[in-house]
Amino acid sequence: MLPVTLGWPCMPCACQSCMAVCCQQTRQCVCMDQKTHAVISSMPAPPGVSGMLFSPCGRWLYQLSSEADCIHTRLTATGELLYAMPCGVFPRCMRMDADGKRLLAAGGAAAEAYVLSAPELNVQQTVYTRHPCFAADFWLGGLVLVCAVEGEDIHTAVYTLRSGKVRPRRLLELPGLPGTICTCADGFHALLSTADGLMKLSLSDGSVLWNRAEWPLCMRMQSENGLILISDTLSGSAALIDEQRPWQKQILSHGKNTQACFV
């Protein structure tokens, strides 16, 4: 149990030394020491906070706002706002590369994604997509982008953008609304959530390695040590899934809008 009372907690995140959670009731973010749970700092949460990430060293906390359409960099030790940058229209996905030097934000309703320096938030690259970009992540080949394609029905298109290239290449197209995407630990595969379920993709050729229809539209996913942590699901569950044997799972919690992260 944590030594602080949080009304409607959401957006948990962690690094090796710290963890943080946002309180929707008070619109505050609380940073804590991961071992002792002592409160390090408290800071305002941006309106409509849709993502939080620590830098690998734990010195900075990044906040994504889907209502203010921006990213903030805050100093973990004090909560001081250091940098801010506009970001798309209703953005809801933010990722960090392995060395912590770049952030990637999907532009949401804007048909764009942005690569920004960390922690300064200088725009290094704007990626133009043909359709609203709802999720994105880094992989060893470059970037992977998930877009909502409008037609008779909205469906999901996945694009890859190779390092040094300008135009994204369509990898595959699937029926149904897009959820989010998360690159696997090996850097060559990704977990994709759509209305049809949770699936594992090869980012080299677009092949679907498996699909679990019981987990549609998972909005939070992490991959670590061969395990997949999913939460913010339609069923309200948080679960651990074996990446190689996805039929093997452990339900961790069940409730309304349950969210989880690795620590």
C-alpha positions as CSV (number, residue, x, y, z in Angstrom):
1,M,0.0,0.0,0.0
2,L,1.2,3.5,-0.7
3,P,1.5,6.1,2.1
4,V,-0.6,8.7,0.1
5,T,-4.3,8.8,-0.6
6,L,-5.1,9.2,-4.3
7,G,-8.5,9.8,-5.6
8,W,-9.1,8.2,-9.0
9,P,-5.4,7.3,-9.7
10,C,-4.3,6.8,-13.3
11,M,-1.3,6.9,-15.6
12,P,1.2,5.0,-13.4
13,C,4.8,4.9,-14.6
14,A,8.1,3.9,-13.1
15,C,11.9,3.8,-13.6
16,Q,14.6,2.0,-11.6
17,S,14.4,4.5,-8.8
18,C,11.1,6.3,-8.9
19,M,7.4,5.8,-9.7
20,A,4.6,8.2,-10.3
21,V,0.9,8.3,-10.5
22,C,-1.7,11.0,-11.4
23,C,-4.7,11.8,-9.3
24,Q,-7.7,12.7,-11.4
25,Q,-9.6,14.0,-8.4
26,T,-7.1,16.7,-7.4
27,R,-5.3,16.9,-10.8
28,Q,-1.9,16.3,-9.1
29,C,0.9,14.0,-10.0
30,V,2.8,12.4,-7.2
31,C,6.4,11.1,-7.5
32,M,7.6,8.5,-5.0
33,D,10.8,6.6,-4.2
34,Q,10.3,3.1,-5.5
35,K,11.8,1.3,-2.5
36,T,10.5,3.4,0.4
37,H,7.4,4.9,-1.2
38,A,8.4,8.2,0.3
39,V,6.9,11.2,-1.6
40,I,9.6,12.9,-3.6
41,S,7.5,15.7,-5.2
42,S,4.0,16.7,-6.2
43,M,3.2,18.7,-9.3
44,P,0.1,19.7,-11.3
45,A,-1.2,17.3,-13.9
46,P,-2.0,18.8,-17.3
47,P,-5.7,18.7,-18.3
48,G,-6.6,15.4,-19.9
49,V,-3.3,13.7,-19.0
50,S,-3.0,10.8,-21.4
51,G,0.5,9.5,-20.7
52,M,3.5,9.9,-18.4
53,L,7.1,8.6,-18.7
54,F,10.2,8.8,-16.7
55,S,13.6,9.3,-18.3
56,P,15.8,6.2,-17.7
57,C,17.8,8.0,-15.1
58,G,14.6,9.2,-13.3
59,R,15.6,12.8,-13.3
60,W,12.8,14.0,-15.6
61,L,9.1,13.2,-15.9
62,Y,7.3,13.7,-19.2
63,Q,3.6,14.4,-19.3
64,L,1.3,14.2,-22.3
65,S,-1.9,16.2,-22.4
66,S,-4.7,15.3,-24.8
67,E,-6.7,18.4,-23.9
68,A,-4.0,21.0,-23.9
69,D,-2.3,19.2,-26.9
70,C,1.2,19.4,-25.5
71,I,4.1,17.6,-23.7
72,H,5.7,18.8,-20.5
73,T,9.1,18.0,-19.0
74,R,9.2,18.3,-15.3
75,L,12.1,17.9,-12.8
76,T,11.3,14.8,-10.7
77,A,13.0,16.2,-7.5
78,T,10.9,19.3,-7.3
79,G,8.0,19.1,-9.9
80,E,9.3,22.3,-11.6
81,L,8.1,22.7,-15.2
82,L,11.2,22.9,-17.4
83,Y,10.0,22.6,-21.0
84,A,6.7,22.5,-22.9
85,M,5.9,21.9,-26.5
86,P,2.7,21.8,-28.5
87,C,1.9,18.4,-29.9
88,G,-0.8,17.5,-32.4
89,V,-4.6,17.4,-31.8
90,F,-5.9,15.2,-29.0
91,P,-2.6,13.2,-28.7
92,R,-2.9,10.0,-26.7
93,C,0.4,8.1,-27.2
94,M,3.9,8.9,-26.2
95,R,7.0,6.7,-26.3
96,M,10.7,7.0,-25.5
97,D,13.7,5.4,-27.3
98,A,16.0,3.0,-25.4
99,D,18.7,5.5,-24.5
100,G,16.2,8.2,-23.3
101,K,17.3,10.8,-25.8
102,R,14.2,11.0,-28.0
103,L,10.5,11.0,-27.5
104,L,7.9,10.0,-30.1
105,A,4.4,11.4,-29.9
106,A,1.5,10.4,-32.1
107,G,-0.5,13.5,-33.2
108,G,-3.9,12.0,-32.6
109,A,-6.5,13.7,-34.8
110,A,-3.6,15.3,-36.7
111,A,-2.1,13.2,-39.5
112,E,1.3,13.6,-38.0
113,A,3.8,12.1,-35.5
114,Y,6.7,14.0,-33.8
115,V,10.2,13.0,-32.8
116,L,11.4,15.3,-30.1
117,S,14.7,15.6,-28.2
118,A,14.6,14.7,-24.5
119,P,14.4,16.5,-22.2
120,E,14.4,19.8,-24.2
121,L,11.4,18.8,-26.4
122,N,12.9,20.3,-29.6
123,V,11.2,18.9,-32.7
124,Q,13.7,16.8,-34.6
125,Q,11.4,15.3,-37.1
126,T,7.7,15.6,-38.2
127,V,6.3,12.5,-39.8
128,Y,3.3,13.2,-42.1
129,T,0.8,10.4,-42.3
130,R,-2.2,10.2,-44.7
131,H,-4.6,9.5,-41.8
132,P,-5.0,10.5,-38.2
133,C,-2.1,9.0,-36.2
134,F,-3.3,7.4,-33.0
135,A,-0.2,5.5,-31.8
136,A,3.5,5.2,-32.5
137,D,6.7,3.6,-31.2
138,F,10.3,3.2,-31.9
139,W,11.7,-0.1,-33.3
140,L,15.2,-1.2,-34.4
141,G,14.4,-0.3,-38.0
142,G,13.0,3.2,-37.3
143,L,9.4,4.1,-36.4
144,V,6.1,2.2,-36.4
145,L,2.8,4.2,-36.8
146,V,-0.8,3.3,-36.3
147,C,-3.5,5.3,-38.1
148,A,-7.3,5.3,-38.3
149,V,-8.4,5.1,-41.9
150,E,-11.8,6.5,-42.7
151,G,-14.1,4.9,-45.3
152,E,-17.4,3.1,-45.1
153,D,-16.0,1.9,-41.8
154,I,-13.0,3.1,-39.8
155,H,-10.2,0.6,-40.0
156,T,-6.6,0.3,-38.8
157,A,-3.5,0.9,-40.9
158,V,0.1,0.2,-39.7
159,Y,3.0,2.0,-41.3
160,T,6.8,1.7,-40.8
161,L,9.2,4.5,-41.4
162,R,12.8,3.3,-41.9
163,S,15.6,5.3,-40.4
164,G,16.8,8.0,-42.9
165,K,13.6,7.7,-45.0
166,V,10.9,10.4,-45.4
167,R,7.8,8.6,-46.5
168,P,6.1,5.9,-44.3
169,R,5.4,2.5,-45.9
170,R,2.1,0.7,-45.3
171,L,2.8,-2.6,-43.5
172,L,-0.7,-3.9,-43.2
173,E,-4.4,-2.9,-42.9
174,L,-6.9,-4.4,-40.5
175,P,-10.6,-4.0,-39.9
176,G,-11.8,-2.1,-36.8
177,L,-10.8,0.8,-34.7
178,P,-7.1,1.1,-33.7
179,G,-6.1,0.9,-30.0
180,T,-2.4,1.3,-29.4
181,I,1.0,-0.3,-30.2
182,C,4.0,-1.3,-28.2
183,T,7.4,-2.6,-29.6
184,C,8.5,-5.9,-28.1
185,A,11.8,-6.1,-26.2
186,D,13.6,-7.6,-29.2
187,G,12.9,-4.5,-31.2
188,F,11.7,-6.4,-34.3
189,H,8.2,-7.3,-33.3
190,A,5.3,-5.2,-31.9
191,L,2.1,-5.8,-30.0
192,L,-0.9,-4.2,-31.7
193,S,-4.3,-3.6,-30.2
194,T,-7.4,-3.2,-32.4
195,A,-11.1,-3.9,-32.1
196,D,-10.3,-7.5,-33.3
197,G,-8.0,-8.3,-30.4
198,L,-4.4,-8.2,-29.2
199,M,-1.9,-9.4,-31.8
200,K,1.8,-9.8,-32.2
201,L,3.3,-8.5,-35.5
202,S,6.6,-8.9,-37.3
203,L,7.7,-5.4,-38.2
204,S,9.9,-6.7,-41.1
205,D,7.1,-8.2,-43.2
206,G,3.8,-7.4,-41.5
207,S,2.9,-11.0,-40.7
208,V,0.6,-11.6,-37.7
209,L,2.2,-14.2,-35.4
210,W,-0.8,-14.6,-33.1
211,N,-4.1,-12.8,-32.2
212,R,-6.0,-13.0,-28.9
213,A,-9.6,-11.9,-29.7
214,E,-10.4,-11.8,-25.9
215,W,-8.3,-8.6,-25.5
216,P,-9.7,-6.0,-27.9
217,L,-8.7,-2.3,-27.7
218,C,-6.1,-2.6,-24.8
219,M,-5.0,1.0,-24.3
220,R,-1.9,0.3,-22.1
221,M,0.7,-2.3,-23.0
222,Q,4.3,-3.1,-21.9
223,S,6.7,-5.8,-22.9
224,E,9.5,-6.9,-20.6
225,N,11.4,-10.2,-20.0
226,G,9.1,-12.2,-22.2
227,L,5.9,-11.0,-20.5
228,I,3.2,-8.6,-21.7
229,L,1.4,-6.4,-19.2
230,I,-1.9,-5.1,-20.5
231,S,-4.4,-2.8,-18.7
232,D,-7.0,-0.1,-19.5
233,T,-8.9,-2.9,-21.3
234,L,-12.6,-3.0,-22.3
235,S,-13.1,-5.7,-19.6
236,G,-11.5,-3.6,-16.9
237,S,-8.8,-6.2,-16.2
238,A,-5.0,-5.9,-15.9
239,A,-3.2,-9.1,-16.9
240,L,0.2,-10.6,-17.5
241,I,0.5,-12.6,-20.7
242,D,3.3,-14.9,-21.9
243,E,4.6,-13.4,-25.1
244,Q,5.5,-16.8,-26.6
245,R,2.4,-18.6,-25.2
246,P,-0.3,-15.9,-25.2
247,W,-3.0,-18.3,-24.1
248,Q,-1.2,-18.4,-20.7
249,K,-2.2,-15.5,-18.7
250,Q,-2.6,-14.2,-15.1
251,I,-5.3,-11.8,-14.2
252,L,-3.8,-9.3,-11.8
253,S,-6.8,-7.0,-11.1
254,H,-10.3,-6.4,-12.2
255,G,-12.2,-3.1,-11.9
256,K,-13.2,0.0,-13.6
257,N,-10.4,1.6,-15.8
258,T,-7.7,-0.5,-14.2
259,Q,-4.2,0.7,-15.2
260,A,-0.8,-0.9,-14.4
261,C,2.9,-0.6,-15.2
262,F,6.1,-2.6,-14.6
263,V,8.3,-1.4,-11.7
